[in-house]
Structures are given as structure tokens and as C-alpha cells.
Amino acid sequence: MVAFPFYLPFPTRGIEFQTALINSSWSYFKKTNPSLLSHLSMAKTNKTKRPQLIKQEEQIGDIEDLFSEEDTHKIRASLLEWYDENQRDLPWRTSTKKSENGENVQEEEKRAYGVWVSEVMLQQTRVQTVIDYYNRWMLKWPTLQHLSQASLEEVNEMWAGLGYYRRARFLLEGAKMIVAEGSEFPNTVFALRKVPGIGDYTAGAIASIAFKQVVPVVDGNVVRVLARLKAISANPKDKTTVKNFWKLAAQLVDPSRPGDFNQSLMELGATLCTPLNPNCTSCPVSSQCRALHNSRNDESVMVMDYPMKVVKAKQRNDFSTVSVVEISRSQDRLQQTKSNSRVLLVKRPDEGLLAGLWEFPCVTLDEEADLSMRRKLIDQLLKKSFKLNPPKNCNVISRELVGEFVHVFSHIRRKIYVELLVLHLKGGKHVLFEEDDINATDWKLLDCEAVSRMGLTSSVRKVYSMVQKFKQDGTSNNSVPLRKRPKCS
């Protein structure tokens, strides 16, 4: 918690206990500091009486005092000077140069589009991972108009591997909406918030970086920097705390260089003021850092104590059985080649986890199931969705367990069982896949090379890689020896 002395050793603390109560902090104080109430001279029968000042240090969550005017100017100047000298060379930070007549060489809208794409990609993703994706994206869709003409499948393929695929869908929907309305790229936070997928942070980033609007941004890096500058130990996920971080960030924004300042604040959190190993000796604002001050005056306090560590919600465990179904023209398993077999892929529903993406036929389970039950569930799925019903209209050439692995989503820990099922159709594929009740847009039959080129999610690609290795080695991941089969890769 924040050290809140009533005789303050830190000269810019800025607010006294009684003032904090007048400003409606008492309710927040009671909620977040139940243990402190026992030290206050209040009778239980007189709950309306305000507590008296206590001449000792207590731990409370005070985050309502803003930066002093002097600290605000020092922080702005120090951060911008540091940023100018130390900023990373990133493709989305191309400077907007001006010609002699003051006109922008790089159009604002193009820059805004680039900022938008980069900020969305950077959500929950490391910078080094994003660089290649960003460059490929901008090469394919260099402007908002280019993106608006893309299909969701194209966008998902380009996004494959970044995760959190809703981000890609919102980028596409937003581009189509802006272009369809025939309007210019939104240049204020209010207008940007109307675009699908753009929240407060992304709106602030685009408005300040691309359009020089004097507005703040608050992401995880900014929260960490502000929490340490002010020694704020309140829960950073609490709604009231979040609002106060936005107030602090708004106070600091440099009016002449808002975009650069916001980036400097985020850059500081990403490179120096890191969660576990802050480099305080190189920090340009260490002299204004209250957390550092506290750590130097109290051995029990560390800079890393700020902000409070929030316990993550426990991941839900579930299970999935995946069948990589190959449709072979040959009835002999030894005669299977790349040219005479096709792999079945299925499109996921347009809503929910991994919406609209392609995968192999699978069934999600609430609990573990044995091999017999998993195969039974896959058989039911194939019969219901594709009329695959051996031996009535197809023969099973081979069916073998490939292996298993664990894939972790943000909130799900999924154990995935993988099998390879090779079928030969009686009467050709038209008997199965051209019936009126089957939507041909929800499935594909592709050769091995086409599957390898698809933009598959990391878990689906892992499944396919396991199958390819299995076919090459002739053994499953659980080391059960099987006959070696021709390679398809």
C-alpha cells in the first residue's frame, strides 16, 4: 500500500488526510483499508463522526492528488528529451515531415491508419512479433481504402499467429464503415470511439500521435509508470483507480507534442520501468518517482511493489478431440500421394472463440474421454455435418492416434487429442458435399500444399505439423510404433 504519513516526509505529496476525506475519499478509504479502522478513534455507536488526524504513518490507497505544476513540467521535459535520444526505431513511428510551406509530406490519414493498425496489433502482443506482421500488412493494404476491399478470410490469413482474432475482424469492419460513410478518417477521440473495436486507449493513441490532439493514453506500461511515480498501490483494475490513472495521464500530456509524449510514457514502461527489473539508474524521471523514494527510505519497500499485483483468474480446463480427415482417391493406404488425397477443413461459427477461422473437424469436451468415446463423437460429427458414414458411403483406410498437446488461450487451458483419419469415398465427393442441406462455404477440401499456405491459427497449425511429422516418421507422439507411410508435405 501507499505510505501515507500525516506528517509527510515527501515534499510534493500534495494532500492531507482531512482534505482527502472532504473530497469523498473516506468511503474509498474504508472499502480498501478495513484493518486501519481499528486504529481510528471512532466509537461504533457514532459512525458519522470523522476520525481525528493520527501522527503516524499508515498504509492507505490515496491516488487523488495530482502532480504539482513543477513536477509536471519536469516530467514532460525529461521524458521528451530521453525519448528523442532513445526511442526504438519502429516502422509505425515514421515521422511526419513537413516541407518548407508547412504541408505534411505524409498524409495524416495514412499515418492515422498506420497508428491504428500498429496499436491494435500491439495489444497483448510483443513488439518484436508485431514488426513483421505490420510490415506485411501495410505492404498488402497500404491505405484504409485498400483494407476496406479485403475479405475477412484474407485478413484472418494475414493475422494468423497473432492471436486474439477479434482484433483483425474489428480492423476490417472499422475500415469498411469509415469508407462506406465517405467520411475522412476520424480525428477526435469522440469520433474514433464510434469505430468498431476502438476503445479509449486506441482512440487516444490515434488522436494524439496522428492528429496532435492533446489527449492521454493509458495502457499497462503507462499504468506501471504512473503507479510508481505516485506510489499508487491500489488495485490497477479497479474502476475508480483506472479513472484516476486517466486523470494523471491527462495532466501530464505535453500540449506541444502530445503524441511524442504519450509514446515516451509507453516507451519508458516498455524498456526501463519494467515489471520485474526496473532500471531506475537510467530513468529520466527517477527524481520525481515516489516509489523509488520510498524504497530508499524503507528497506521493506521495493519499486516493484507498485502497482499492486492482481491475481489472475484461474484458467478453465477443457479438452478437444481433433480429426485430420484425408479423403483419398485410392483405397490402398500404401498408394496415397499428395496428388490423390485432400484434407477436410471446417469454418468455425462467425461468433465466439476464433470466430470465422478454419480448423480440422473437432469436438470440444467438458471432461477427459477415452479413445473409444472420442472416436464416437468424431463419427457423429462427420455423419451429421458431412454425411460421412462408413461403411455405407465410405471406407476407412486407416485411423490412428497421432498424439496430444496442451494449447493455452487467454482464459482456457485446452488439452487437444489428434488423430489421422483416411477415408475413401464411394461414388466420389459430389455424393457427399453437394447436397442441399450442406453449406459449401463452411468447408474446404484442399491438397497438402494448399493447407500449408493457409493462414491457420497456431493451434491448428500445430495439429497439422504433428500429422505431417507422424506421416513422415511413422510413429505417434506417444511412441506407439506404426507402419511408415508416404510423406505428404
Disulfide bonds with the S-S distance in Angstrom:
Cys448-Cys488 1.78
